[in-house]
Amino acid sequence: MAVTDEAIEKIKEMIVSGALRPGDRLPKESELAADLGLSRNSLREAVRALSLIRILDVRQGDGTYVTSLDPQLLLEALSFVVDFHRDDTVLEFLAVRRILEPAATAMAAARIAESQLEALTEQLEALGTAPSVEELVACDLEFHRGIVQASGNSVLCSLLDGLSGPTTRARIWRGLTQEDAVSRTLHEHRAILAALRDRDAEAARSWATVHVASVEQWLRSTL
């Protein structure tokens, strides 16, 4: 194991064991290096790496702190990784979205507030019956984000937010090239909303699966 990896592992063990808790300040660099049996240089590299993935917060002139370790904060690193996807991995992103989003939509059916249902309804009504592809895809992103937020699971929200980006271009491409893509998407959105309004978790799950799978199926046949 590289010395920096060893240093990262030791700091991780301190956090997992509870020796360091969210919001705690790390001991002075010289003290922590001595306690962990590390060189100050390897410790410094480990702190730099852990700050990049939001485990640690380095505050100039104040010290280094453990962050809140909130899932949404930590999963921001996923968005960074996702930005480097290649076009040939879009199907894999869609497949993961097809697994997670129906589950989130079913959860939302039991928890969604009337005000959230009204907001989703207003989004669809504002689109009208013949939106442009760009308008539809922008609304699609907000529509699904609103539903996932209603699930009450912040980890799912962060994961699906990160997965949405790589599939945006595929959705625009489908809208421009598939004859009935816009009308089908509007129909599926209305069906998902109706299931949510009825508090029907299984119908919501089924329509969300159909909705994501239709993009995946189209892209698979096109490629």
Secondary structure, DSSP 8 states (H G I E B T S, - for coil): --HHHHHHHHHHHHHHHTSS-TT-B---HHHHHHHHT--HHHHHHHHHHHHHTTSEEEETTTEEEE----HHHHTHHHHHHHTT--GGGHHHHHHHHHHHHHHHHHHHHHH--HHHHHHHHHHHHHH-SS--HHHHHHHHHHHHHHHHHHTT-HHHHHHHHHHHHHHHHHHHHHHHHSTTHHHHHHHHHHHHHHHHHTT-HHHHHHHHHHHHHHHHHHHHHH-
